[in-house]
Amino acid sequence: GDAEPGREDEEGGETNSPFMCTPQSFPPTPGARSFVMARSTQFAEDVLFLARDQLRVEQYSSSLNSKTRAVAAALRSQSRLAVWNASDTGAGIALTCGQHCAQKTGNTLYCSTRAMVPVLRNCPIYFEVAVESASGLKGDMASLSIGLSTQEMPLNTLVGSWKGSVGLCTTGQILDAGRWTSTANMSLAAFGHGRVVGVLIYVDDGTAFTTWDGEMVNATVSFSVDGQPVTSLAGGTDLTLSIPKEEELYPTVTLHDASTKVMCRFCREDMQVLTRDGIGAQEGEAVFALDGSVLFEDDEGMSESEASSRG
């Protein structure tokens, strides 16, 4: 006959009582439940960020700027977004917030991640990386480097230590293709949690030259911290980085400790610094974000969004 309430079925080993049933898929421990709940929240965040990024690409498809429209068309055709690239991220890094946020989780000394979208050539490109505390506790020391690299650089390498790469370290020093460079004011160039590092880059195909390693081009790079351009001891803000002409440059972050997470700002709407002086851009030149959105138009001191809002 039927099993008595509260007793297990001899064959299935399951109780027939509705009061004794526990979902087998429900995590049994508080730690496991916390992990599952965080995972569902992370999934919801990923969906929201993805929807926002895709809407931005659609918006830029009808931009007044031809370069912005061209980049948006390329992103759509290649199914890419201006975020960190999960396929080009070290094994010890976790990406969250729709791949906008990166945090070190592994034990490797250096863990790097590169953007999914390369830097446009023959025009100034600006992007930002916000540095935050992963734990939210005060007193945690940040240890990382923010810069640019080609895909030749291994992901377990400090950006700037490899040829064709450059990075600004939290110490305020610049590592340029394996060469350390001190800055004029180390206290201003040094950064930690709560700071925003900006990078302005111009890859000039017109500077092509031939070496034993093949044809190379020069890229001009400058850094800023919270809208203050980083100046070298020689007095300038620009560095010259030589890369193979057939290689692309990608925004890159190397994380050294797990107490830090970084948020990429590759789109105009996410930028904190929107003045030419703050990013080190020259007057009269158009400046773009990594996703092709316009920061400053030609011969104008305001962005496309500012122009539309004032119009």
PASEBA-1860 file (N, C-alpha, C; in nm, 3 decimals):
! residues 311
1> GDAEPGRE> 0.081/-0.117/0.000/0.000/0.000/0.000/0.086/0.123/0.000 ~ 0.016/0.237/0.024/0.088/0.364/0.025/0.173/0.374/0.150 ~ 0.286/0.440/0.135/0.374/0.460/0.251/0.310/0.557/0.347 ~ 0.340/0.539/0.475/0.284/0.627/0.576/0.348/0.765/0.564 ~ 0.273/0.874/0.599/0.329/1.008/0.594/0.454/1.019/0.679 ~ 0.555/1.082/0.624/0.678/1.102/0.699/0.777/0.991/0.681 ~ 0.735/0.880/0.615/0.826/0.768/0.595/0.876/0.767/0.451 ~ 0.994/0.714/0.433/1.055/0.713/0.302/1.004/0.596/0.220
9> DEEGGETN> 0.994/0.619/0.090/0.961/0.515/-0.005/1.079/0.418/-0.012 ~ 1.051/0.287/0.001/1.158/0.190/0.006/1.238/0.188/-0.124 ~ 1.169/0.210/-0.238/1.239/0.203/-0.366/1.309/0.334/-0.398 ~ 1.239/0.446/-0.388/1.297/0.573/-0.430/1.376/0.642/-0.321 ~ 1.354/0.604/-0.195/1.426/0.668/-0.087/1.378/0.809/-0.060 ~ 1.261/0.848/-0.111/1.208/0.981/-0.092/1.084/0.975/-0.007 ~ 1.061/1.079/0.069/0.943/1.084/0.155/0.821/1.127/0.075 ~ 0.705/1.078/0.113/0.581/1.117/0.048/0.513/1.232/0.121
17> SPFMCTPQ> 0.566/1.271/0.234/0.505/1.379/0.310/0.542/1.514/0.251 ~ 0.444/1.601/0.225/0.475/1.734/0.171/0.550/1.821/0.271 ~ 0.546/1.783/0.400/0.611/1.861/0.502/0.757/1.822/0.522 ~ 0.798/1.713/0.462/0.934/1.664/0.482/1.020/1.681/0.356 ~ 0.965/1.744/0.252/1.039/1.757/0.126/1.129/1.880/0.129 ~ 1.250/1.862/0.084/1.345/1.972/0.066/1.395/1.966/-0.077 ~ 1.389/2.078/-0.151/1.438/2.075/-0.290/1.584/2.029/-0.295 ~ 1.609/1.926/-0.374/1.744/1.872/-0.379/1.843/1.970/-0.442
25> SFPPTPGA> 1.793/2.065/-0.525/1.881/2.161/-0.590/1.915/2.279/-0.499 ~ 1.848/2.291/-0.385/1.872/2.403/-0.295/2.003/2.381/-0.220 ~ 2.095/2.480/-0.221/2.225/2.461/-0.156/2.210/2.430/-0.008 ~ 2.284/2.336/0.043/2.264/2.290/0.181/2.330/2.376/0.287 ~ 2.428/2.459/0.251/2.502/2.536/0.351/2.486/2.685/0.326 ~ 2.504/2.767/0.429/2.493/2.913/0.411/2.592/2.967/0.308 ~ 2.715/2.912/0.309/2.814/2.957/0.212/2.773/2.926/0.070 ~ 2.720/2.806/0.048/2.677/2.767/-0.086/2.557/2.850/-0.130
33> RSFVMARS> 2.464/2.877/-0.037/2.348/2.960/-0.072/2.391/3.101/-0.109 ~ 2.488/3.155/-0.035/2.538/3.289/-0.064/2.600/3.294/-0.203 ~ 2.673/3.189/-0.238/2.736/3.183/-0.370/2.632/3.181/-0.481 ~ 2.528/3.099/-0.464/2.425/3.088/-0.566/2.349/3.219/-0.581 ~ 2.317/3.283/-0.469/2.245/3.409/-0.474/2.330/3.518/-0.542 ~ 2.459/3.520/-0.513/2.547/3.617/-0.577/2.558/3.589/-0.726 ~ 2.556/3.461/-0.762/2.566/3.426/-0.902/2.443/3.472/-0.980 ~ 2.326/3.460/-0.921/2.205/3.505/-0.989/2.204/3.657/-1.001
41> TQFAEDVL> 2.252/3.725/-0.896/2.261/3.871/-0.902/2.360/3.915/-1.009 ~ 2.472/3.845/-1.016/2.572/3.876/-1.118/2.515/3.854/-1.257 ~ 2.437/3.749/-1.276/2.376/3.724/-1.405/2.282/3.838/-1.443 ~ 2.203/3.885/-1.347/2.112/3.997/-1.374/2.189/4.122/-1.412 ~ 2.300/4.149/-1.342/2.382/4.265/-1.375/2.440/4.251/-1.515 ~ 2.488/4.131/-1.549/2.545/4.109/-1.682/2.442/4.138/-1.791 ~ 2.319/4.095/-1.769/2.214/4.117/-1.869/2.185/4.265/-1.886 ~ 2.180/4.338/-1.775/2.152/4.482/-1.781/2.265/4.557/-1.853
49> FLARDQLR> 2.389/4.524/-1.819/2.502/4.590/-1.885/2.504/4.557/-2.034 ~ 2.477/4.431/-2.067/2.477/4.391/-2.207/2.370/4.465/-2.286 ~ 2.252/4.477/-2.228/2.143/4.548/-2.296/2.180/4.694/-2.316 ~ 2.238/4.756/-2.214/2.280/4.896/-2.227/2.385/4.914/-2.335 ~ 2.485/4.826/-2.338/2.592/4.837/-2.437/2.539/4.818/-2.578 ~ 2.447/4.725/-2.596/2.391/4.703/-2.729/2.306/4.821/-2.774 ~ 2.233/4.882/-2.681/2.155/5.001/-2.715/2.246/5.117/-2.756 ~ 2.361/5.126/-2.691/2.456/5.232/-2.728/2.508/5.211/-2.869
57> VEQYSSSL> 2.538/5.088/-2.904/2.586/5.060/-3.039/2.478/5.098/-3.141 ~ 2.353/5.066/-3.111/2.243/5.105/-3.200/2.234/5.256/-3.213 ~ 2.252/5.325/-3.102/2.246/5.471/-3.104/2.357/5.530/-3.190 ~ 2.479/5.475/-3.176/2.593/5.527/-3.251/2.583/5.494/-3.400 ~ 2.499/5.398/-3.435/2.483/5.364/-3.576/2.422/5.479/-3.655 ~ 2.353/5.569/-3.587/2.293/5.685/-3.653/2.359/5.816/-3.610 ~ 2.483/5.808/-3.564/2.556/5.926/-3.521/2.584/6.020/-3.638 ~ 2.603/6.146/-3.608/2.638/6.244/-3.711/2.782/6.227/-3.756
65> NSKTRAVA> 2.864/6.160/-3.676/3.005/6.142/-3.708/3.025/6.013/-3.788 ~ 3.092/6.023/-3.901/3.109/5.907/-3.988/3.197/5.799/-3.924 ~ 3.299/5.840/-3.848/3.386/5.741/-3.783/3.310/5.664/-3.676 ~ 3.224/5.734/-3.603/3.142/5.668/-3.501/3.049/5.566/-3.565 ~ 2.989/5.603/-3.677/2.900/5.509/-3.747/2.978/5.389/-3.797 ~ 3.098/5.412/-3.847/3.179/5.301/-3.899/3.217/5.204/-3.788 ~ 3.255/5.257/-3.672/3.291/5.170/-3.559/3.170/5.091/-3.512 ~ 3.055/5.157/-3.503/2.933/5.088/-3.460/2.898/4.975/-3.556
73> AALRSQSR> 2.915/4.999/-3.686/2.887/4.894/-3.785/2.983/4.777/-3.769 ~ 3.111/4.808/-3.741/3.210/4.701/-3.722/3.179/4.620/-3.596 ~ 3.140/4.687/-3.489/3.107/4.616/-3.365/2.987/4.524/-3.386 ~ 2.888/4.571/-3.458/2.769/4.489/-3.483/2.803/4.368/-3.570 ~ 2.881/4.389/-3.675/2.913/4.279/-3.766/3.002/4.174/-3.701 ~ 3.088/4.217/-3.608/3.180/4.125/-3.542/3.130/4.078/-3.405 ~ 3.010/4.123/-3.367/2.950/4.086/-3.237/3.046/4.117/-3.122 ~ 3.099/4.238/-3.125/3.191/4.283/-3.021/3.132/4.401/-2.945
81> LAVWNASD> 3.185/4.421/-2.822/3.148/4.536/-2.741/3.274/4.592/-2.677 ~ 3.269/4.717/-2.638/3.385/4.781/-2.574/3.387/4.744/-2.426 ~ 3.435/4.623/-2.398/3.445/4.568/-2.262/3.575/4.489/-2.253 ~ 3.603/4.435/-2.135/3.715/4.342/-2.124/3.681/4.214/-2.198 ~ 3.782/4.153/-2.258/3.762/4.036/-2.341/3.783/3.909/-2.258 ~ 3.677/3.832/-2.239/3.686/3.709/-2.161/3.782/3.609/-2.224 ~ 3.797/3.614/-2.357/3.887/3.523/-2.427/4.031/3.570/-2.425 ~ 4.053/3.692/-2.376/4.188/3.747/-2.370/4.216/3.796/-2.227
89> TGAGIALT> 4.176/3.713/-2.131/4.189/3.744/-1.989/4.260/3.629/-1.919 ~ 4.353/3.661/-1.830/4.425/3.559/-1.756/4.333/3.472/-1.672 ~ 4.379/3.349/-1.646/4.296/3.253/-1.573/4.266/3.299/-1.431 ~ 4.346/3.387/-1.375/4.326/3.431/-1.237/4.243/3.556/-1.223 ~ 4.165/3.594/-1.326/4.083/3.715/-1.322/3.937/3.678/-1.346 ~ 3.848/3.734/-1.265/3.704/3.716/-1.283/3.645/3.845/-1.339 ~ 3.563/3.832/-1.442/3.497/3.947/-1.504/3.351/3.950/-1.463 ~ 3.303/4.065/-1.420/3.164/4.082/-1.378/3.108/4.210/-1.441
97> CGQHCAQK> 2.982/4.241/-1.410/2.916/4.363/-1.461/2.924/4.369/-1.613 ~ 2.889/4.259/-1.677/2.890/4.255/-1.821/3.028/4.269/-1.880 ~ 3.130/4.220/-1.808/3.271/4.223/-1.848/3.329/4.364/-1.845 ~ 3.266/4.453/-1.770/3.321/4.586/-1.748/3.414/4.587/-1.627 ~ 3.394/4.497/-1.534/3.468/4.495/-1.408/3.558/4.372/-1.403 ~ 3.684/4.392/-1.360/3.781/4.282/-1.349/3.838/4.280/-1.208 ~ 3.852/4.158/-1.154/3.909/4.140/-1.021/3.994/4.014/-1.020 ~ 4.109/4.022/-0.954/4.198/3.906/-0.946/4.145/3.806/-0.845
105> TGNTLYCS> 4.141/3.679/-0.885/4.095/3.572/-0.797/4.197/3.459/-0.784 ~ 4.296/3.455/-0.872/4.394/3.348/-0.871/4.519/3.382/-0.793 ~ 4.614/3.290/-0.793/4.739/3.305/-0.717/4.858/3.344/-0.804 ~ 4.836/3.358/-0.934/4.946/3.399/-1.021/4.992/3.539/-0.983 ~ 5.123/3.563/-0.991/5.177/3.692/-0.949/5.114/3.806/-1.026 ~ 5.114/3.796/-1.158/5.054/3.900/-1.243/4.944/3.837/-1.327 ~ 4.827/3.900/-1.326/4.715/3.857/-1.408/4.667/3.976/-1.489 ~ 4.659/3.960/-1.621/4.623/4.071/-1.709/4.495/4.041/-1.785
113> TRAMVPVL> 4.428/4.148/-1.826/4.312/4.139/-1.914/4.320/4.249/-2.018 ~ 4.279/4.217/-2.139/4.279/4.315/-2.248/4.137/4.342/-2.294 ~ 4.117/4.459/-2.354/3.987/4.496/-2.407/3.953/4.411/-2.529 ~ 3.825/4.400/-2.557/3.780/4.325/-2.673/3.800/4.404/-2.802 ~ 3.804/4.537/-2.789/3.814/4.625/-2.906/3.951/4.691/-2.909 ~ 4.021/4.687/-3.022/4.151/4.754/-3.030/4.136/4.904/-3.045 ~ 4.247/4.973/-3.026/4.250/5.118/-3.040/4.242/5.156/-3.188 ~ 4.157/5.253/-3.221/4.150/5.303/-3.358/4.282/5.371/-3.394
121> RNCPIYFE> 4.315/5.365/-3.522/4.439/5.425/-3.570/4.414/5.563/-3.631 ~ 4.521/5.642/-3.627/4.524/5.773/-3.694/4.421/5.871/-3.640 ~ 4.387/5.857/-3.514/4.302/5.954/-3.446/4.322/5.937/-3.295 ~ 4.309/6.043/-3.217/4.327/6.032/-3.071/4.214/5.950/-3.008 ~ 4.252/5.855/-2.925/4.156/5.771/-2.852/4.183/5.786/-2.703 ~ 4.076/5.802/-2.627/4.089/5.819/-2.482/4.000/5.717/-2.411 ~ 4.054/5.658/-2.305/3.973/5.569/-2.222/4.015/5.586/-2.076 ~ 3.929/5.542/-1.987/3.955/5.551/-1.844/3.938/5.415/-1.777
129> VAVESASG> 4.007/5.398/-1.665/3.991/5.280/-1.580/3.977/5.328/-1.436 ~ 3.865/5.296/-1.375/3.839/5.334/-1.236/3.888/5.223/-1.144 ~ 3.962/5.261/-1.041/4.021/5.166/-0.945/3.938/5.169/-0.817 ~ 3.891/5.052/-0.775/3.805/5.042/-0.658/3.853/4.932/-0.564 ~ 3.812/4.942/-0.439/3.844/4.838/-0.342/3.745/4.723/-0.356 ~ 3.796/4.602/-0.367/3.708/4.486/-0.382/3.635/4.453/-0.253 ~ 3.698/4.482/-0.139/3.638/4.449/-0.010/3.557/4.564/0.049 ~ 3.583/4.686/0.002/3.516/4.801/0.058/3.579/4.850/0.187
137> LKGDMASL> 3.686/4.784/0.230/3.753/4.822/0.354/3.860/4.927/0.328 ~ 3.872/5.020/0.419/3.976/5.122/0.406/4.110/5.063/0.449 ~ 4.215/5.112/0.388/4.348/5.068/0.426/4.408/4.966/0.331 ~ 4.323/4.905/0.245/4.377/4.811/0.147/4.463/4.885/0.045 ~ 4.580/4.830/0.017/4.672/4.892/-0.077/4.650/4.833/-0.216 ~ 4.634/4.921/-0.314/4.618/4.875/-0.452/4.755/4.849/-0.514 ~ 4.762/4.747/-0.597/4.885/4.715/-0.668/4.847/4.665/-0.807 ~ 4.865/4.751/-0.906/4.827/4.717/-1.043/4.895/4.811/-1.140
145> SIGLSTQE> 4.875/4.784/-1.268/4.930/4.868/-1.373/4.826/4.879/-1.484 ~ 4.811/5.000/-1.539/4.710/5.029/-1.640/4.780/5.084/-1.763 ~ 4.749/5.028/-1.880/4.814/5.078/-2.000/4.764/5.014/-2.126 ~ 4.858/4.980/-2.214/4.827/4.925/-2.346/4.925/4.814/-2.381 ~ 4.878/4.719/-2.462/4.966/4.611/-2.508/4.912/4.553/-2.637 ~ 4.999/4.484/-2.708/4.956/4.403/-2.822/4.926/4.262/-2.772 ~ 4.870/4.180/-2.857/4.836/4.044/-2.816/4.959/3.954/-2.805 ~ 5.076/4.008/-2.839/5.199/3.931/-2.819/5.234/3.919/-2.672
153> MPLNTLVG> 5.188/4.012/-2.590/5.222/4.011/-2.447/5.148/3.899/-2.375 ~ 5.218/3.809/-2.307/5.150/3.704/-2.230/5.064/3.764/-2.119 ~ 4.957/3.693/-2.084/4.862/3.745/-1.985/4.911/3.731/-1.842 ~ 5.023/3.664/-1.821/5.083/3.655/-1.687/5.201/3.750/-1.673 ~ 5.200/3.855/-1.754/5.309/3.952/-1.757/5.259/4.089/-1.715 ~ 5.343/4.166/-1.648/5.309/4.303/-1.610/5.309/4.390/-1.734 ~ 5.197/4.458/-1.760/5.188/4.542/-1.877/5.293/4.654/-1.868 ~ 5.368/4.670/-1.975/5.480/4.764/-1.977/5.615/4.694/-1.974
161> SWKGSVGL> 5.619/4.571/-1.924/5.745/4.497/-1.917/5.775/4.426/-2.049 ~ 5.675/4.410/-2.135/5.690/4.341/-2.262/5.706/4.444/-2.373 ~ 5.776/4.408/-2.477/5.791/4.499/-2.590/5.654/4.531/-2.650 ~ 5.638/4.652/-2.695/5.510/4.693/-2.752/5.402/4.715/-2.648 ~ 5.442/4.738/-2.522/5.344/4.764/-2.417/5.394/4.875/-2.326 ~ 5.301/4.944/-2.260/5.335/5.051/-2.168/5.229/5.055/-2.059 ~ 5.270/5.090/-1.937/5.174/5.093/-1.827/5.214/5.191/-1.720 ~ 5.115/5.251/-1.657/5.134/5.337/-1.540/5.105/5.254/-1.416
169> CTTGQILD> 5.204/5.241/-1.328/5.189/5.159/-1.207/5.138/5.244/-1.091 ~ 5.086/5.176/-0.991/5.032/5.245/-0.874/5.140/5.323/-0.800 ~ 5.266/5.292/-0.822/5.376/5.364/-0.758/5.398/5.502/-0.819 ~ 5.334/5.528/-0.935/5.355/5.655/-1.004/5.463/5.646/-1.108 ~ 5.522/5.529/-1.128/5.623/5.509/-1.231/5.561/5.453/-1.357 ~ 5.623/5.482/-1.469/5.577/5.432/-1.598/5.675/5.325/-1.646 ~ 5.619/5.211/-1.683/5.699/5.101/-1.739/5.673/5.097/-1.888 ~ 5.777/5.128/-1.967/5.763/5.142/-2.111/5.855/5.040/-2.181
177> AGRWTSTA> 5.794/4.933/-2.232/5.868/4.827/-2.303/5.987/4.778/-2.222 ~ 5.965/4.759/-2.093/6.069/4.706/-2.004/6.158/4.811/-1.941 ~ 6.135/4.938/-1.970/6.216/5.046/-1.913/6.133/5.127/-1.814 ~ 6.185/5.141/-1.693/6.117/5.221/-1.591/6.144/5.369/-1.613 ~ 6.039/5.451/-1.604/6.051/5.595/-1.620/5.987/5.663/-1.500 ~ 6.060/5.749/-1.434/6.006/5.824/-1.320/5.929/5.945/-1.370 ~ 5.828/5.983/-1.297/5.748/6.099/-1.332/5.791/6.219/-1.250 ~ 5.754/6.339/-1.298/5.800/6.462/-1.233/5.744/6.475/-1.092
185> NMSLAAFG> 5.619/6.436/-1.073/5.557/6.444/-0.942/5.497/6.309/-0.909 ~ 5.574/6.228/-0.837/5.533/6.091/-0.807/5.406/6.087/-0.724 ~ 5.386/6.184/-0.637/5.268/6.184/-0.551/5.140/6.205/-0.632 ~ 5.147/6.281/-0.742/5.030/6.301/-0.827/5.008/6.183/-0.920 ~ 5.117/6.123/-0.967/5.106/6.011/-1.061/5.069/5.881/-0.991 ~ 5.106/5.867/-0.863/5.070/5.746/-0.789/4.918/5.743/-0.768 ~ 4.860/5.625/-0.770/4.715/5.615/-0.754/4.680/5.490/-0.675 ~ 4.558/5.489/-0.625/4.509/5.375/-0.548/4.358/5.367/-0.561
193> HGRVVGVL> 4.293/5.310/-0.462/4.148/5.294/-0.467/4.079/5.430/-0.469 ~ 3.973/5.439/-0.548/3.898/5.562/-0.560/3.951/5.658/-0.664 ~ 4.052/5.618/-0.740/4.111/5.706/-0.841/4.072/5.658/-0.981 ~ 4.082/5.749/-1.076/4.051/5.719/-1.215/4.174/5.751/-1.300 ~ 4.223/5.652/-1.371/4.339/5.668/-1.459/4.291/5.682/-1.602 ~ 4.337/5.788/-1.669/4.302/5.810/-1.809/4.421/5.784/-1.899 ~ 4.395/5.733/-2.018/4.500/5.705/-2.116/4.457/5.765/-2.249 ~ 4.544/5.850/-2.306/4.522/5.909/-2.439/4.625/5.849/-2.534
201> IYVDDGTA> 4.580/5.796/-2.648/4.668/5.721/-2.737/4.642/5.763/-2.882 ~ 4.749/5.777/-2.958/4.740/5.808/-3.101/4.836/5.716/-3.175 ~ 4.781/5.621/-3.249/4.862/5.531/-3.331/4.871/5.591/-3.471 ~ 4.991/5.628/-3.510/5.011/5.701/-3.635/5.075/5.611/-3.740 ~ 4.995/5.568/-3.838/5.048/5.483/-3.944/5.144/5.559/-4.035 ~ 5.140/5.690/-4.028/5.230/5.770/-4.111/5.374/5.770/-4.062 ~ 5.399/5.711/-3.946/5.535/5.708/-3.889/5.605/5.576/-3.917 ~ 5.554/5.499/-4.011/5.608/5.364/-4.037/5.757/5.370/-4.070
209> FTTWDGEM> 5.831/5.275/-4.013/5.974/5.263/-4.042/6.012/5.115/-4.035 ~ 6.121/5.081/-4.099/6.161/4.941/-4.110/6.276/4.910/-4.015 ~ 6.265/4.797/-3.945/6.369/4.750/-3.855/6.398/4.604/-3.884 ~ 6.491/4.547/-3.806/6.521/4.404/-3.821/6.398/4.319/-3.786 ~ 6.308/4.374/-3.702/6.188/4.301/-3.661/6.072/4.323/-3.757 ~ 6.094/4.398/-3.865/5.987/4.425/-3.960/5.946/4.571/-3.956 ~ 5.831/4.599/-4.018/5.784/4.736/-4.025/5.714/4.774/-3.894 ~ 5.751/4.890/-3.841/5.698/4.938/-3.713/5.630/5.073/-3.733
217> VNATVSFS> 5.541/5.106/-3.640/5.481/5.239/-3.636/5.490/5.291/-3.493 ~ 5.481/5.422/-3.477/5.488/5.483/-3.346/5.349/5.518/-3.293 ~ 5.332/5.500/-3.165/5.210/5.539/-3.095/5.247/5.638/-2.985 ~ 5.177/5.749/-2.979/5.199/5.849/-2.875/5.101/5.823/-2.761 ~ 5.154/5.810/-2.639/5.073/5.774/-2.523/5.095/5.876/-2.412 ~ 4.987/5.915/-2.346/4.998/5.999/-2.227/4.898/5.951/-2.123 ~ 4.935/5.967/-1.996/4.851/5.923/-1.884/4.802/6.043/-1.804 ~ 4.692/6.022/-1.734/4.642/6.122/-1.639/4.577/6.050/-1.523
225> VDGQPVTS> 4.575/6.116/-1.408/4.512/6.060/-1.288/4.415/6.164/-1.235 ~ 4.286/6.129/-1.233/4.181/6.222/-1.188/4.188/6.356/-1.259 ~ 4.214/6.353/-1.388/4.215/6.475/-1.467/4.342/6.556/-1.457 ~ 4.448/6.499/-1.398/4.578/6.565/-1.389/4.678/6.490/-1.476 ~ 4.721/6.550/-1.589/4.816/6.481/-1.677/4.946/6.446/-1.604 ~ 4.997/6.327/-1.631/5.121/6.279/-1.571/5.238/6.330/-1.656 ~ 5.331/6.401/-1.591/5.443/6.463/-1.660/5.571/6.386/-1.630 ~ 5.653/6.367/-1.733/5.781/6.300/-1.714/5.884/6.397/-1.658
233> LAGGTDLT> 5.999/6.344/-1.619/6.105/6.429/-1.565/6.156/6.527/-1.670 ~ 6.142/6.491/-1.798/6.186/6.580/-1.905/6.090/6.696/-1.928 ~ 5.974/6.690/-1.865/5.878/6.799/-1.874/5.761/6.776/-1.966 ~ 5.763/6.671/-2.046/5.653/6.643/-2.137/5.557/6.539/-2.080 ~ 5.443/6.525/-2.148/5.344/6.426/-2.106/5.335/6.308/-2.201 ~ 5.395/6.320/-2.320/5.382/6.216/-2.422/5.498/6.117/-2.419 ~ 5.463/5.990/-2.436/5.561/5.883/-2.453/5.545/5.825/-2.593 ~ 5.654/5.777/-2.651/5.648/5.715/-2.783/5.669/5.566/-2.770
241> LSIPKEEE> 5.571/5.491/-2.816/5.575/5.344/-2.810/5.577/5.291/-2.953 ~ 5.674/5.205/-2.983/5.685/5.146/-3.117/5.623/5.006/-3.115 ~ 5.536/4.981/-3.213/5.470/4.851/-3.224/5.477/4.803/-3.368 ~ 5.470/4.671/-3.393/5.464/4.622/-3.531/5.342/4.679/-3.602 ~ 5.360/4.715/-3.727/5.251/4.781/-3.801/5.128/4.692/-3.814 ~ 5.148/4.561/-3.822/5.034/4.471/-3.840/4.966/4.436/-3.707 ~ 5.025/4.479/-3.596/4.966/4.448/-3.465/4.870/4.558/-3.421 ~ 4.771/4.519/-3.339/4.677/4.616/-3.281/4.712/4.640/-3.135
249> LYPTVTLH> 4.681/4.759/-3.086/4.700/4.793/-2.945/4.567/4.782/-2.871 ~ 4.572/4.725/-2.751/4.451/4.706/-2.671/4.470/4.767/-2.532 ~ 4.370/4.836/-2.479/4.374/4.873/-2.337/4.396/4.750/-2.252 ~ 4.486/4.761/-2.154/4.527/4.644/-2.075/4.542/4.683/-1.929 ~ 4.502/4.594/-1.841/4.522/4.611/-1.697/4.587/4.486/-1.642 ~ 4.690/4.504/-1.559/4.753/4.393/-1.488/4.726/4.410/-1.339 ~ 4.665/4.308/-1.278/4.633/4.310/-1.136/4.736/4.227/-1.060 ~ 4.782/4.285/-0.949/4.884/4.218/-0.868/4.826/4.164/-0.738
257> DASTKVMC> 4.722/4.228/-0.686/4.662/4.182/-0.560/4.512/4.167/-0.578 ~ 4.453/4.088/-0.489/4.310/4.056/-0.500/4.221/4.156/-0.429 ~ 4.278/4.258/-0.366/4.196/4.355/-0.293/4.144/4.466/-0.383 ~ 4.175/4.457/-0.512/4.141/4.564/-0.605/4.056/4.511/-0.719 ~ 3.959/4.591/-0.761/3.885/4.563/-0.883/3.886/4.690/-0.968 ~ 3.880/4.673/-1.098/3.885/4.786/-1.189/3.763/4.783/-1.279 ~ 3.713/4.903/-1.309/3.598/4.919/-1.397/3.642/4.996/-1.520 ~ 3.621/4.938/-1.638/3.660/5.007/-1.761/3.557/5.111/-1.797
265> RFCREDMQ> 3.606/5.220/-1.853/3.519/5.326/-1.904/3.562/5.352/-2.048 ~ 3.502/5.278/-2.138/3.540/5.282/-2.279/3.439/5.359/-2.364 ~ 3.339/5.417/-2.300/3.233/5.488/-2.370/3.222/5.631/-2.317 ~ 3.184/5.724/-2.405/3.173/5.863/-2.366/3.082/5.883/-2.244 ~ 2.970/5.813/-2.241/2.873/5.832/-2.133/2.927/5.791/-1.996 ~ 3.032/5.710/-1.993/3.087/5.662/-1.866/3.206/5.744/-1.818 ~ 3.255/5.837/-1.901/3.376/5.911/-1.868/3.357/6.005/-1.750 ~ 3.461/6.016/-1.669/3.459/6.111/-1.558/3.521/6.244/-1.600
273> VLTRDGIG> 3.627/6.239/-1.679/3.700/6.359/-1.720/3.662/6.391/-1.864 ~ 3.600/6.507/-1.886/3.557/6.545/-2.021/3.602/6.687/-2.054 ~ 3.727/6.717/-2.025/3.788/6.842/-2.068/3.917/6.809/-2.141 ~ 3.951/6.893/-2.239/4.073/6.867/-2.315/4.196/6.874/-2.225 ~ 4.201/6.973/-2.136/4.315/6.985/-2.046/4.326/6.865/-1.954 ~ 4.211/6.812/-1.910/4.213/6.700/-1.817/4.264/6.571/-1.877 ~ 4.244/6.552/-2.009/4.291/6.429/-2.072/4.418/6.452/-2.151 ~ 4.462/6.577/-2.163/4.586/6.607/-2.234/4.571/6.616/-2.384
281> AQEGEAVF> 4.447/6.645/-2.432/4.423/6.654/-2.576/4.450/6.794/-2.627 ~ 4.491/6.803/-2.752/4.517/6.932/-2.814/4.388/6.997/-2.861 ~ 4.390/7.129/-2.869/4.274/7.202/-2.918/4.256/7.175/-3.067 ~ 4.131/7.169/-3.109/4.100/7.159/-3.251/4.100/7.021/-3.310 ~ 4.134/6.917/-3.234/4.136/6.782/-3.288/4.021/6.701/-3.231 ~ 3.965/6.615/-3.314/3.858/6.527/-3.270/3.917/6.416/-3.182 ~ 3.850/6.386/-3.072/3.894/6.281/-2.979/3.779/6.183/-2.962 ~ 3.810/6.054/-2.968/3.709/5.950/-2.961/3.734/5.859/-2.841
289> ALDGSVLF> 3.627/5.798/-2.794/3.639/5.691/-2.694/3.668/5.560/-2.768 ~ 3.695/5.455/-2.693/3.732/5.327/-2.754/3.619/5.272/-2.840 ~ 3.495/5.297/-2.802/3.381/5.244/-2.877/3.342/5.332/-2.996 ~ 3.421/5.437/-3.023/3.394/5.524/-3.136/3.309/5.645/-3.104 ~ 3.256/5.653/-2.982/3.177/5.770/-2.945/3.267/5.894/-2.938 ~ 3.209/6.010/-2.968/3.286/6.133/-2.981/3.297/6.202/-2.846 ~ 3.421/6.230/-2.806/3.444/6.311/-2.686/3.450/6.458/-2.723 ~ 3.526/6.490/-2.827/3.539/6.627/-2.876/3.540/6.625/-3.027
297> EDDEGMSE> 3.461/6.712/-3.087/3.459/6.725/-3.231/3.574/6.813/-3.278 ~ 3.597/6.816/-3.407/3.699/6.903/-3.465/3.668/7.048/-3.431 ~ 3.773/7.118/-3.384/3.764/7.263/-3.361/3.653/7.301/-3.264 ~ 3.615/7.209/-3.177/3.513/7.238/-3.077/3.562/7.189/-2.942 ~ 3.517/7.256/-2.837/3.559/7.218/-2.703/3.456/7.142/-2.626 ~ 3.355/7.089/-2.698/3.254/7.012/-2.626/3.220/6.888/-2.706 ~ 3.169/6.789/-2.637/3.139/6.662/-2.700/3.009/6.670/-2.777 ~ 2.979/6.565/-2.852/2.855/6.558/-2.930/2.734/6.566/-2.840
305> SEASSRG> 2.738/6.499/-2.724/2.625/6.500/-2.632/2.605/6.639/-2.573 ~ 2.716/6.707/-2.542/2.705/6.841/-2.487/2.648/6.937/-2.591 ~ 2.689/6.920/-2.717/2.639/7.005/-2.822/2.490/6.988/-2.841 ~ 2.442/6.861/-2.836/2.300/6.836/-2.853/2.218/6.887/-2.737 ~ 2.275/6.877/-2.615/2.203/6.924/-2.498/2.192/7.076/-2.494 ~ 2.293/7.144/-2.551/2.289/7.289/-2.552/2.211/7.344/-2.671 ~ 2.198/7.256/-2.774/2.126/7.302/-2.892/1.977/7.301/-2.869
END
